[in-house]
Amino acid sequence: MRDIDSIRADLEKFTEDIEREQYENFSGQKDDFDTSSIYARYDNIFQDAGLLEEIRSKKYSVSGSERSRLSYLYSFLVTNYIDRKTSVLTDNILTLEAKTEVEVDGRKMPFRYCSVALTNEADHDKREMIDKSREPVFDQLNPLMTERLNRIYDITEGLGYSNYVELCEDITGIDLYDLRLKMQNILYRTDRLYTRYFRMACKNILDLNLPDVRKHDIAFLFRAKGFDPIFKKDNMMKVVDNTLSGIGLSLNNNLNIKLDTEEREKKSPRAFCSPIKVPDTVMLCIMPKGGMDDYRAFFHEMGHSQHFGNVNPSMPFEFKYLGDNSVTESYAFLFEHLVSNKNWIGQNFEVTDEELYRIVQFTSFHTLYMLRRYAAKLLYEIELHSGADNPEKIYSQLLGDALKFKHPENQYLYDCDPGFYCANYLRAWMFEVQLRNALVDDFGTVWWNIKDCGEYLKDIWSIGQKFNCDQMAKNLGYYGIDEYPLIRELEKNLRY
């Protein structure tokens, strides 16, 4: 067995290099996306299929913490073995996204900025115009994404797995078929409730009947401009600072977390956290658009940032960077959920009872929308990666049935995250309710005002992702994670 500790040291440096490259590209500071040269510096690790088999065999001969570390390490090596062999294609795809401009009504617009434009465009016909301008870009992206996916499938078979679903189950430890059953239950249980509120929202906000709604209308729907007078753009940092100070997590006391809120046209519209060097350099990047959605996105990424920025630096590499990402997503949802909490809203904003009612209802509806969207994505991605015929039609049907509007078939690969990351979100939504209920039990309904709660969170953050989401739930006294607390909470809030 080769020297595992030296491999771990190399991988920590590799992770820092990759995270920095991703941050610079997605933050709009660098057009060219070049992971190939980074991977090339570590080819002694990522081109070595024999190393994968050594780690896989070794993890079954040990137990406890060491087995967890080797399991996480194996997962990371497999993922990056695949990424290394597809890095040129990935670089080409992301560079094309970053560099391409489209023409909208005679004006040039970066492809990535179209999502921001759709979010803020009140006119349905203009949104359709922006969306249509992206069609040629998807026509360019789809062959590249198809080539990359086929290459991934070839690599998967070469590693001895029957298909990509089996590989992902093995390296993540997530039973995707059991999770599918839970999601089918959620889709069934919430269908009438969702349809009722979606129809109302489309009429009241979009002034559209359900059959006329398209995917390019949804970003504006959840932009929730009607709440802008409450969720003011220039008040966001004050609210964030007050909340973090109240729980004892002020950024003034944690200089590891660095904010990037600058508006750049080529910046990804999707807020993100880049843990470049855990815990010393954690970048929180957001493209400010204004309104409630900014607050939700900022708090979500703040949850990630607080988690990574408070990891004990002496923790092993695997627990600092790797593990079950459902855990860090749970912390992100914990903070994002504050924007849905009537007590937190009342504490930070001047609102009437009617406004408070509408905010809680709308944010709960948005959570239900996202939950159903990712549930449908899981169902679709299992079909896609199991070799189903006509996956573009399955994508359009499953997402359309779940969300009640037409999904364009040509986005069936663009709307697909690698490694079944949708499963991490789904597990996190379920566990977050359990974690938050435990905080309420221990620290009260306004737990975000209790510094002891902040100390408790820093304590569980300090171990990184040593335990997976199921173990975390059991550590809190639950049998495991399940969908029913989440369903009950959404039903309660939407009947609030």
N, C-alpha and C positions, 0 to 999 in steps of 0.2 A: 504494500500500500504506500503510495507516494505521500510526501509531507503535506498533510491537510492544513496545518497552520499557515504554511507559506502560501497555499492556494487561497485561504481565507483572506490573508493580507493583500494579495493581488486583486481579489474580487472586491474588496472594500475600495481600493483605488479605482478600479474599473467603474464601480457604481458611481463614484463621485464624478468621473469624467463623463459618463453617459448622462447623468442627471443635469450636469452643467450644459451639455450640448442641447438637451431637450429644452431646458429653461431658456437658453438664448434664442432658440428657434421659435418656440411657442410664445415667447414674450415679445416677438416682433423685432428683436435686435439683430437677427442674423437670418438671411434668406436661405442659404445653402444648409441642408441638414446632412451632416457627415458623421454617421456612426461607423461607417465601414473602416475608416482609418483607426478609430478607437478599438474596434474589435480586432483589427489586425495586430495591434500591440499585445493582445492577449490570446493569440491563436494557439499557443501551447496548451491553453485550457479549453477554449470553446470549439476547437476543431478535433477534440479528442473524445471519440465515442467510447473508447476503452475506459476513460476516467468515469464516465457516467455509470458504466456497469460496475466499476469498483465501488463507487459511493452507494449505488443501489443495493449491492450485496452487503456492504458493511453496515448499513442502517438496520438490517434485520438481525445483526449479531450483537447489538447493544440495546440498552433500554434507558428509560427515563429521559433526562434532559439531553443527553448525548444523542439519543435516537431522534428526538425532535430536531436538534441542530442538523443532523445528517439528512433528515427528511426534507427540511427547508432548503438545505444546500443542494440536494438532488433536484428539487423542483426548480431552483434558480438556474442550475447548470443546464437542465433540459431546455428551459425556456430560452436561455441565451444561446445554447447550441443551435436552436431553431432560428433565433433572431440573427445569429452570425451568418448562417447560410442564406438568409433572405435579406441581409442588411442593405445590399445594393438596391434591391427593389423597394425596400422601405424608404431609403433615402430619396429615391426618385419620386415616390409618391408624395412624401412630405415636402420636398423641394417644389414640386409642381403646385401643391396647395399654396405654399407660401409665396411663390413668384407670380402665379397666374392672376390676371386681371380680367374682369368681365365688363361688358358695356351695358349700362342701364340708363335708358332714356337719354342717350347721347353722352353719358358721363362714365368715365372709367372708375371701377371700384375693385379693390382687392377681393379675390374669391372668399377668403376667410371673413372679410368684413361684411359680406352679404348677410350672415347670421345676425349681426348687430343691427344692420339696416332693417331686416325683417322684424326684429324685436320692437323697433321704434316706429314702424310705418303703420299709420292708422287706416290707410286706404286699402281695401281688399284687392282692387285691380292693380295697384302699384306693387303690392306684395307678390301678386302673381307674376308681374313683369320681372321683379328681382329674381324670383325663383326660376323663371324660364331662362334667364340669362346664365344660370348655372348649368343648364343642360349639357352644353358642349364640354364643360369641365368633367362632369360625371362620365361622359363618353370617353374622355381621355383616361380617367382614373380607373374605370372598371376593368379594362384589359390588364392593367398593371396589378390591380388587386386580385384578379382572377389568377394571374400567373403566380403571384405570391402565395395564394391559398393552395393552389395545386402543388407548389413546391413544399409547403408545410405538410401536406398530406403524404407526399413521397418520403419526407424525412421521418414522419410519424411511423409509417410502415417499416422503414429501415431500422427504427429503434425497437421493433418487435410488438407494436401495438396494432390492434385491428382497425382502429380509427381514432380520430382526434378527440372524440368524447371520452374514450377509454383512457387515453393519455392524460387528459385534463383531470379526470377523476383520480387517477393515480398520483399525480404530482401535487394536487391541491388537497386531497383527502376529503373532498366534498362529494356526497352521493347526489349526483345531478338528477337522477331519476326520482329519488325521494323528494328532492326539492321541487321537481316538476309537479308532483302530486300536490304538494302544498300550494303551489302557485295556481294550479287548476282549481283548487278549492277557493282560493282568494278571488279568482276571476268569476267563479260561479256565485259566490256569496255576495259580492259587491256589484254585480252587473246592473241591477235595477237602480241601486243608489247612485252609481256613477253616471248612468245614462240620464237620469233625472237632472243631476246637477250640471252635467256637460251641456245638455240641451238648453238649460237656463242661462249658463254662462255664454254660450254662443249667441243667444238672442240678445242678452243684456249688454255684452261687451263688444261682440263682433257685428251685431245686427245681421246675423246670418241664421238661416234655418239649417238644421243638422245636415241635410243632403248636400248643402252648398259649401260646407267646411272642408278645407284642404290642409295638408300638413304645414304648408307655409303660413297658415293663419295662427298656428298654435303658439309660436314664440310671442306674438303680440298679445294673444289672449292672456298668457301668464305674465306678461310685462306688468299688468295690473296698474295702468297709468292713473286710474281713479284714486289710488292710494298715494300718489306722489306727494300731495300736500302734507301727508303724515310722514312718509319715509323720504325725507329730503336728502338729496345727495350730499349737501354740504354739512349735514348733521351726523352722517354715518360714523365718522371717526370718533366723535364725541360719545356716541352711544356705545360703540365698541370699547372705548377706553373705560367708560363708566362700568360696563358689565365686567370686564376683565379685572378692574380694580376691586370691584365688589367681592369677587371670589378669590382675590389674591393672586391673580395671574397677569398683572400688568406687564405690557411689553417693555416698560422701562426697567423692569427687573429681569427681563430675559432678552438680552441683546442678540441671542442666537436667531431669533425670528426677525426676518427683514421683509418689509413690505414693498411691493412694486405695484403701484396704482396708476402709473402714468398711462395716458391714452396714446396708443400707437395704432395706426390703421392696419398694420400687418400683425398685430397682436392677436392671439387666439381669443375668440369671444368667450371661451369656456374657462372660467376661473380654475386655477390649479395651484397645488402646493408642490414645490420641488425640494425634497430633503437632500440637498447636494452633499452635505457631510453631517451625518447625524451624531450628536445633536447640535453641532457648532454652527452650521450654515443652513438655515431652512428658509427658502424663498416662498412668499405668499404672493401670487400674481393674480390680478383681477383687471378686467377691462370694464371700467365704470360705465354704466348705461343710465343709472338713476333709477330710483324707485325701490319697491319692496324686493324685487328679484336681486338687486345688488346686495341688499342686507342679507338675504338668505345665502347667496353665494359666498359673501365675505365671511359670514359666521361658519359656514360649512368648511371652508378652507382654513379658517382659524382653528377649528377642531383638529384638523390634520396637523397644523403647524404646532399647536400646543403639545400634541402627542409626541411628534418627532423632536421638538425642541426641548422636551423634558426627559428624554430617555437618558438613563444613567450611562455615561460614556464608557464605563468599564464593562458594559454588557457585551456578550459575544456578537460578532458580526451578524450572525443569522437572526438574532433577536432584535437587533437594532434596525435592520433593513428588510428582512424577509418575513416569512410567516404568513398567517391568514389575514389578507387585507380586509376581510369583513370586520376585523377588529378596529382598524383605524377608520374605516367608513362609519362604524358605529359612533365613534367619538365625534366625527364630523357631523353626523345627523343629530347628535345630542345638542350641539351648539346651534345648528340650523333650526332646530325645533323651537328655540327661544322665540323666533319670529312668529310662531303659532301660539305662544303661551299668553293667555289673557292677563296674567299677573305681571309678566315681564313687559308686555306692551303698555299696560296701565302705568307702570313705573317709569318708562322711558319716553312716553309720548302723551300729549294732551289729546285724548279721544273721547267721544261720546259713547254711551252704551251701545248705540246702534252701530257705530263705526267698529267698536270692539267685536261685536257679534259678527259683522261682515268679514273682518280680517281673519278671525278664527275659522269661520266657515270656509273662506276662500283658500286659506293656506292648507286646511285639511283636505279640501278638494284637490288641490295641486299635488299633495302627497299621494292621494289615491290615484290620480292620473299617472304619476311617475311609477308607483307600485305596479299598476296594471300594465304600463308600457314595458317595464323590465321583466315582468312575469311573461308577457307575450314574447319578448326577445329571447328569453330562456327557452321557451317552447320552440321558437323558430330556429335558434342556433343549434339545438339538439338535432333537429331535422336536417339542417344544412350540413352539419359536420358528421352526420350518419350516412351521408351520400344520397339524400333524397333528390328525386328528379324535380326540375323546375323550381329551384329554391326561391327565385324571385317572386313567383306567384304565391308560394307558401308564406313568404315575408309579408306580402301585401295583404293576404287574407287574414293571417293570424293577428297582425298589428291592427288591421282595419276592424276586425271583429272585436278586439279588446278595447279599442279607443274610439270607435264609432265614426271614423273618417277615413277617407281613401289615402293609402300610402303608395307613393310612386315606386314601381318595381325596380327602377334603375338605381335606387339607393340601398338595395339589399345587401351590398357588401360595405358600403360607406357607413351604414348604420349598424355596424357589427364590431364589437370590441374583441381583442384577442384574448384567448385563454379563459373564456366564459367569465369575464369580469362582471357581467351582469349578476352572476350568482353571489358575488361579494356584496353588491348593493342590496340584493334581496335579503340575504342573511342579516345584513347590518340593520335594515329597517325593522326586522323582527327583534333583534337583540337590543337595539337602542331603547325600545319601549320598556323592556325588562330592566335595563340599566337605569333608565330615568326613574322608573317606579322605585327601584332600590334607593336612589338618591333622595327621593321624596320621603320614603320611610325613615331614612337615617338623618336627614338634614332639614326636612320640611318642604313645603310647597314652593318656597322661594329659595331653593338651594343655591342659586347663583349669587345670593347675597352673603353666603356663609363661607368664611375663609377656611374653616375646617373642611368644607367640601372640596375647596381648591387643593388643600393638602392631600385629601384622599385621592383626588384625580391624579395629582402629580405622582403619588405613590404607585398607582396602577399603570400610569404612563411610563414610569421609570424602567419597567421591565420590557418595554417595546412591544413586540408581538410574540412573547415567549409562549403564550397559550393561545389556542385557537378559540373561535367564537363559542363553540359548544362548551369547551372547558371553562371559559369565562362565565357563561350562564350558570354552569354547575357550581362555580366558586361563589356565585351570588345566592345559591340556594335553590335554583330552578332545576327541573328535571333535564332541561335542554332548551334550545330555541324552538319556538313554534309560532304559527301564524295567528293564533286566536287573540292574544292580547292586542296585537296591532289591529285586527279586524274590529274588535270591540271598541277600541279608542276612536277609530275613524267613524264608525257608526254613531257613537255618542256625540262626537264633535259636529257631524253633519246633521244631527238632529238637535243641536244645541240651541 
